[in-house]
Amino acid sequence: MEFQKYLNEGLEEDEVGDDVLRWWKVHGPRYPVVARMARDVLAVPVSTVASELAFSAGGRTLDSFRTSLTPEVNE
């Protein structure tokens, strides 16, 4: 019922703008269940950039040392 109400609301693109989190903070009380679902979805990282950055902090991600390893080294 609440989700159907949210879908029927017909939001304008300008109303949401670039800050989806702010929109949910303001409008979340109108749709508490849908707001919790949105919070769960929006909490998922969009990409693996953060994890790749953590692993590449050592500076030897795809350098000549790593690309020269032979299959025997991995055993």
Secondary structure as UniProt FT lines:
FT   HELIX           2..8
FT   HELIX           13..16
FT   TURN            17..18
FT   HELIX           20..27
FT   HELIX           28..30
FT   HELIX           32..42
FT   HELIX           49..55
FT   HELIX           56..58
FT   HELIX           64..67
FT   HELIX           71..74
//
